[in-house]
């Protein structure tokens, strides 16, 4: 990643990095508020996966196991089985959820009330340059 001055369009400007870092707490709050609009009753996933390289299979499986451990803490039943002999993706997913649509616009409005979030959005779409 190349850090650049304001006028160069080939990399990431210092101003943009600061804008993203300043908006990070508001963005995390936004994601948390969006997740509140969903209530999962059941999550079950049984997955067999294999990549062309056994070491890549092991790395990906380990990463997925860490996510599965967190979701298991929340009540999900997730089983991931590595398959080292060949490329393979087999599985099934069952998820039952309730959604409260009113929470989504409320999360958007709450995020837009934060100055840092508004600045990040303006910077991302090119307003105020």
C-alpha positions as a LaTeX table, in Angstrom:
\begin{tabular}{lrrr}
\hline
Residue & $x$ (\AA) & $y$ (\AA) & $z$ (\AA) \\
\hline
Unk1 & 0.00 & 0.00 & 0.00 \\
Unk2 & 1.44 & 3.32 & $-1.05$ \\
Unk3 & 0.67 & 6.37 & 1.08 \\
Unk4 & 0.43 & 9.48 & $-1.06$ \\
Unk5 & $-0.07$ & 13.18 & $-0.87$ \\
Unk6 & $-3.47$ & 14.80 & $-1.45$ \\
Unk7 & $-3.24$ & 15.35 & $-5.22$ \\
Unk8 & $-2.13$ & 11.87 & $-6.35$ \\
Unk9 & $-4.91$ & 9.48 & $-7.42$ \\
Unk10 & $-2.85$ & 6.24 & $-7.55$ \\
Unk11 & $-2.82$ & 5.40 & $-3.81$ \\
Unk12 & $-4.42$ & 6.17 & $-0.47$ \\
Unk13 & $-4.13$ & 9.69 & 0.90 \\
Unk14 & $-3.21$ & 10.41 & 4.50 \\
Unk15 & $-6.46$ & 12.39 & 4.83 \\
Unk16 & $-8.51$ & 9.35 & 3.76 \\
Unk17 & $-6.71$ & 7.09 & 6.24 \\
Unk18 & $-7.41$ & 9.58 & 9.04 \\
Unk19 & $-11.03$ & 9.81 & 7.94 \\
Unk20 & $-11.45$ & 6.01 & 8.06 \\
Unk21 & $-9.78$ & 5.75 & 11.47 \\
Unk22 & $-11.91$ & 8.57 & 12.89 \\
Unk23 & $-15.11$ & 6.94 & 11.62 \\
Unk24 & $-14.23$ & 3.44 & 12.85 \\
Unk25 & $-16.09$ & 3.68 & 16.23 \\
Unk26 & $-19.22$ & 4.98 & 14.48 \\
Unk27 & $-18.94$ & 2.24 & 11.85 \\
Unk28 & $-18.64$ & $-0.45$ & 14.53 \\
Unk29 & $-21.72$ & 0.98 & 16.27 \\
Unk30 & $-23.56$ & 0.93 & 12.91 \\
Unk31 & $-22.72$ & $-2.77$ & 12.34 \\
Unk32 & $-23.76$ & $-3.60$ & 15.93 \\
Unk33 & $-27.08$ & $-1.78$ & 15.43 \\
Unk34 & $-27.68$ & $-3.67$ & 12.16 \\
Unk35 & $-27.09$ & $-6.99$ & 13.90 \\
Unk36 & $-29.70$ & $-6.03$ & 16.48 \\
Unk37 & $-32.33$ & $-6.07$ & 13.74 \\
Unk38 & $-31.76$ & $-9.82$ & 13.31 \\
Unk39 & $-32.51$ & $-12.51$ & 15.84 \\
Unk40 & $-31.35$ & $-15.96$ & 14.83 \\
Unk41 & $-33.37$ & $-18.82$ & 16.26 \\
Unk42 & $-31.30$ & $-21.58$ & 14.66 \\
Unk43 & $-28.02$ & $-21.73$ & 12.79 \\
Unk44 & $-26.71$ & $-25.10$ & 11.68 \\
Unk45 & $-23.93$ & $-25.55$ & 9.19 \\
Unk46 & $-22.10$ & $-28.70$ & 8.17 \\
Unk47 & $-19.31$ & $-28.06$ & 5.70 \\
Unk48 & $-16.64$ & $-30.19$ & 3.99 \\
Unk49 & $-14.04$ & $-28.21$ & 2.13 \\
Unk50 & $-10.79$ & $-28.82$ & 0.37 \\
Unk51 & $-8.52$ & $-26.64$ & $-1.73$ \\
Unk52 & $-5.91$ & $-27.69$ & $-4.27$ \\
Unk53 & $-3.13$ & $-27.21$ & $-1.69$ \\
Unk54 & $-3.39$ & $-29.08$ & 1.64 \\
Unk55 & $-1.61$ & $-26.30$ & 3.53 \\
Unk56 & $-4.10$ & $-23.71$ & 2.24 \\
Unk57 & $-6.91$ & $-26.06$ & 3.24 \\
Unk58 & $-5.49$ & $-26.23$ & 6.76 \\
Unk59 & $-5.12$ & $-22.44$ & 7.03 \\
Unk60 & $-8.65$ & $-21.76$ & 5.76 \\
Unk61 & $-10.11$ & $-24.46$ & 7.99 \\
Unk62 & $-8.37$ & $-22.96$ & 11.01 \\
Unk63 & $-9.77$ & $-19.53$ & 10.25 \\
Unk64 & $-13.26$ & $-20.93$ & 9.78 \\
Unk65 & $-12.96$ & $-22.89$ & 13.05 \\
Unk66 & $-12.19$ & $-19.66$ & 14.90 \\
Unk67 & $-15.33$ & $-18.05$ & 13.47 \\
Unk68 & $-17.32$ & $-21.22$ & 14.24 \\
Unk69 & $-16.10$ & $-21.17$ & 17.85 \\
Unk70 & $-17.40$ & $-17.64$ & 18.30 \\
Unk71 & $-20.74$ & $-18.48$ & 16.66 \\
Unk72 & $-21.03$ & $-21.64$ & 18.78 \\
Unk73 & $-20.79$ & $-19.42$ & 21.84 \\
Unk74 & $-23.89$ & $-17.64$ & 20.45 \\
Unk75 & $-25.75$ & $-20.95$ & 20.05 \\
Unk76 & $-24.88$ & $-21.99$ & 16.50 \\
Unk77 & $-24.09$ & $-25.59$ & 15.55 \\
Unk78 & $-21.25$ & $-25.40$ & 13.03 \\
Unk79 & $-19.12$ & $-28.32$ & 11.90 \\
Unk80 & $-16.26$ & $-27.85$ & 9.46 \\
Unk81 & $-14.38$ & $-30.83$ & 8.10 \\
Unk82 & $-11.19$ & $-30.35$ & 6.06 \\
Unk83 & $-10.71$ & $-32.48$ & 2.95 \\
Unk84 & $-7.03$ & $-32.64$ & 1.98 \\
Unk85 & $-7.11$ & $-34.99$ & $-1.01$ \\
Unk86 & $-8.80$ & $-32.76$ & $-3.62$ \\
Unk87 & $-10.80$ & $-29.60$ & $-4.17$ \\
Unk88 & $-14.21$ & $-30.04$ & $-2.63$ \\
Unk89 & $-17.03$ & $-27.96$ & $-1.27$ \\
Unk90 & $-20.00$ & $-29.78$ & 0.19 \\
Unk91 & $-22.34$ & $-28.71$ & 2.88 \\
Unk92 & $-25.66$ & $-27.63$ & 4.14 \\
Unk93 & $-26.83$ & $-24.55$ & 5.97 \\
Unk94 & $-29.99$ & $-24.03$ & 7.96 \\
Unk95 & $-30.77$ & $-20.66$ & 9.48 \\
Unk96 & $-34.01$ & $-19.47$ & 10.98 \\
Unk97 & $-34.18$ & $-15.81$ & 11.83 \\
Unk98 & $-36.54$ & $-13.02$ & 12.70 \\
Unk99 & $-35.91$ & $-9.55$ & 11.37 \\
Unk100 & $-37.08$ & $-6.18$ & 12.61 \\
Unk101 & $-36.89$ & $-3.92$ & 9.55 \\
Unk102 & $-37.44$ & $-0.73$ & 11.57 \\
Unk103 & $-34.00$ & $-1.17$ & 13.15 \\
Unk104 & $-32.23$ & $-0.80$ & 9.78 \\
Unk105 & $-33.26$ & 2.84 & 9.06 \\
Unk106 & $-32.74$ & 3.62 & 12.75 \\
Unk107 & $-29.16$ & 2.30 & 12.48 \\
Unk108 & $-28.56$ & 4.38 & 9.33 \\
Unk109 & $-29.92$ & 7.54 & 10.94 \\
Unk110 & $-27.86$ & 6.93 & 14.06 \\
Unk111 & $-24.70$ & 6.47 & 11.99 \\
Unk112 & $-25.37$ & 9.61 & 9.94 \\
Unk113 & $-25.67$ & 11.65 & 13.12 \\
Unk114 & $-21.93$ & 11.10 & 13.68 \\
Unk115 & $-19.79$ & 13.81 & 12.05 \\
Unk116 & $-16.95$ & 11.38 & 11.32 \\
Unk117 & $-19.26$ & 9.01 & 9.47 \\
Unk118 & $-20.70$ & 11.83 & 7.36 \\
Unk119 & $-17.17$ & 13.00 & 6.53 \\
Unk120 & $-16.14$ & 9.49 & 5.51 \\
Unk121 & $-19.16$ & 9.12 & 3.23 \\
Unk122 & $-18.56$ & 12.52 & 1.64 \\
Unk123 & $-14.92$ & 11.63 & 1.07 \\
Unk124 & $-15.83$ & 8.23 & $-0.40$ \\
Unk125 & $-18.27$ & 9.64 & $-2.94$ \\
Unk126 & $-16.08$ & 12.61 & $-3.80$ \\
Unk127 & $-18.04$ & 15.50 & $-2.32$ \\
Unk128 & $-16.02$ & 18.37 & $-0.90$ \\
Unk129 & $-12.86$ & 17.81 & $-2.91$ \\
\hline
\end{tabular}
